[in-house]
């Protein structure tokens, strides 16, 4: 039987369940998920093969929790986007756009790596939104509504539609990379794209009234 992992010998260290999640999170971050088995996870975690089933229904539940942990880790590495009223409205929205793109650059390899584990992704997707953290579209819509209350965005604008346009534009760059799980290239977004998107969003596409 494997010895107690070093990570668990410290009285202040994580419990076995948290240890398994951390190990699986590391495997996801390293894109070592193709063909991953319960035995392989147990070996990496230095625990007996059957230990996983004491804390999770199956491997897919563990990987789903590990994916969530990876997203939360990525979120902690990023500075929060500006608060309503901070700086110029153009720079404020551009910073929110950059935040969304930077977050996806950090978590996209994990989702791409888990394409080989579709049941784990399916398990993750069955969880309610409240369990999976912030909804980017809803968070951005709330920010836009706060800017409306400050008089910096037209009060008649549809905040939900505007947020959907911004998040959807980010996926123009994000989704193609999801189908290229082996790529290690950084997410390249032309700086002018963000500025032009914000300008178009704020100014609209109708011709100016005479």
C-alpha positions in Angstrom: 0.0 0.0 0.0 1.4 3.4 -0.9 2.8 5.5 2.0 0.9 8.6 3.1 1.7 11.4 0.6 4.1 14.0 1.9 1.4 16.7 1.3 -0.8 15.0 3.9 1.8 14.5 6.6 1.7 18.1 7.7 -1.1 18.6 10.3 -2.0 21.9 8.6 -2.0 20.4 5.1 -5.1 19.5 3.0 -7.3 16.5 3.6 -7.3 13.6 1.2 -10.2 14.9 -0.8 -8.5 18.3 -1.3 -5.2 16.6 -2.1 -6.9 14.5 -4.8 -8.4 17.6 -6.3 -5.1 19.4 -6.3 -3.3 16.5 -7.9 -6.0 16.2 -10.6 -5.8 20.0 -11.1 -2.1 19.7 -11.7 -2.6 17.0 -14.3 -5.2 19.1 -16.1 -2.9 22.2 -16.0 -0.1 20.0 -17.5 -2.5 18.6 -20.2 -1.9 15.1 -18.9 -5.5 14.0 -19.2 -5.7 11.9 -22.3 -6.2 8.3 -21.3 -6.1 9.2 -17.6 -7.3 6.4 -15.4 -8.2 6.1 -11.7 -5.0 4.1 -11.2 -2.9 6.8 -12.8 -4.5 9.5 -10.6 -4.0 7.4 -7.5 -0.3 6.8 -8.4 0.2 10.5 -9.0 -1.5 11.3 -5.6 0.5 8.4 -3.9 -2.7 6.8 -2.5 -4.3 3.4 -2.9 -6.4 3.0 -6.1 -9.7 2.7 -4.3 -9.3 5.8 -2.2 -10.8 8.0 -4.9 -14.2 6.3 -4.5 -14.3 7.2 -0.8 -14.6 10.9 -1.8 -16.0 11.0 -5.3 -18.6 9.0 -7.2 -16.2 8.4 -10.0 -13.2 9.8 -11.9 -15.3 12.2 -13.8 -16.6 13.9 -10.6 -13.0 14.3 -9.4 -11.9 15.8 -12.8 -14.9 18.2 -12.8 -13.9 19.4 -9.3 -10.3 19.7 -10.5 -11.4 21.8 -13.5 -13.4 24.1 -11.2 -10.3 24.5 -8.9 -8.2 25.3 -12.0 -10.6 28.1 -13.0 -10.6 29.5 -9.5 -6.8 29.4 -9.4 -6.7 31.3 -12.8 -9.1 33.9 -11.5 -6.9 34.5 -8.4 -3.9 35.2 -10.7 -5.7 38.1 -12.4 -6.2 41.6 -11.0 -9.9 42.4 -10.7 -11.4 44.5 -13.6 -12.2 48.2 -12.9 -15.1 49.1 -10.7 -17.9 51.2 -12.2 -16.8 54.8 -12.5 -13.1 54.1 -12.5 -11.3 56.0 -15.2 -12.7 56.8 -18.6 -15.6 54.6 -19.7 -13.6 53.6 -22.8 -10.6 52.4 -20.8 -12.9 50.8 -18.3 -14.7 48.6 -20.8 -11.5 47.8 -22.6 -10.0 46.6 -19.3 -13.0 44.3 -18.8 -12.5 42.9 -22.3 -8.9 42.3 -21.6 -9.7 40.6 -18.3 -12.1 38.2 -20.0 -9.5 37.3 -22.7 -6.7 36.9 -20.1 -8.9 34.6 -18.0 -9.7 32.4 -21.1 -6.1 32.3 -22.1 -5.4 30.7 -18.7 -8.2 28.2 -18.6 -8.6 27.3 -22.2 -5.8 24.7 -22.3 -7.5 22.8 -19.5 -10.8 22.6 -21.4 -8.9 21.6 -24.5 -7.1 18.9 -22.7 -10.3 17.5 -21.3 -11.8 17.0 -24.7 -10.4 13.5 -24.3 -12.5 13.2 -21.2 -16.0 14.2 -22.4 -17.8 12.6 -19.4 -15.9 14.9 -17.1 -16.8 17.9 -19.1 -20.4 16.7 -19.2 -20.4 16.4 -15.4 -19.0 19.9 -15.0 -21.7 21.3 -17.3 -24.5 19.7 -15.3 -23.6 21.8 -12.2 -25.6 24.9 -11.7 -24.1 28.2 -12.6 -23.9 29.2 -8.9 -21.5 26.3 -8.3 -19.2 27.2 -11.2 -18.4 30.7 -10.2 -19.1 34.0 -11.9 -21.1 34.2 -15.1 -19.0 36.5 -17.2 -22.0 37.8 -19.2 -24.1 38.5 -16.1 -21.1 40.1 -14.2 -20.4 42.4 -17.2 -24.1 43.3 -17.6 -24.3 44.3 -13.9 -21.2 46.5 -14.4 -22.8 48.2 -17.4 -26.0 48.8 -15.5 -23.9 50.4 -12.7 -22.3 52.7 -15.3 -25.8 53.6 -16.5 -26.7 54.7 -13.0 -23.6 56.9 -13.0 -24.8 58.5 -16.3 -21.7 57.2 -18.2 -23.7 54.9 -20.5 -27.1 55.6 -22.2 -29.8 54.6 -19.7 -31.9 53.2 -22.6 -29.2 50.8 -23.7 -29.8 47.0 -23.1 -27.1 46.0 -20.7 -27.6 42.3 -21.2 -27.3 42.7 -25.0 -24.2 44.8 -24.7 -22.5 42.3 -22.4 -23.5 39.4 -24.7 -21.9 41.3 -27.6 -18.6 41.8 -25.7 -18.3 38.3 -24.4 -19.3 36.8 -27.8 -16.6 38.9 -29.5 -14.0 37.4 -27.1 -15.1 33.9 -28.2 -14.1 34.9 -31.8 -10.5 34.4 -30.6 -11.1 31.8 -27.9 -13.2 29.1 -29.6 -10.8 28.3 -32.5 -8.1 27.5 -30.0 -10.3 25.1 -28.2 -10.1 22.8 -31.2 -6.3 23.0 -31.1 -5.5 21.4 -27.8 -1.8 20.9 -28.6 -1.0 24.6 -29.2 1.0 26.4 -26.6 1.0 29.8 -28.4 -0.3 32.8 -26.4 -3.7 34.1 -27.3 -3.0 36.9 -29.8 -5.5 39.7 -29.9 -4.7 42.9 -31.8 -4.8 45.9 -29.4 -6.8 47.8 -32.0 -9.5 45.1 -31.9 -10.4 45.9 -28.3 -10.4 49.7 -28.9 -12.6 49.4 -32.0 -15.0 47.1 -30.3 -15.5 49.4 -27.4 -15.8 52.4 -29.7 -18.4 50.6 -31.9 -20.3 49.5 -28.8 -20.4 53.0 -27.3 -21.2 54.8 -30.6 -23.4 52.3 -32.3 -23.6 51.8 -36.0 -26.4 54.2 -37.0 -25.4 57.3 -38.8 -25.3 60.5 -36.7 -28.4 62.5 -36.7 -28.1 65.8 -38.6 
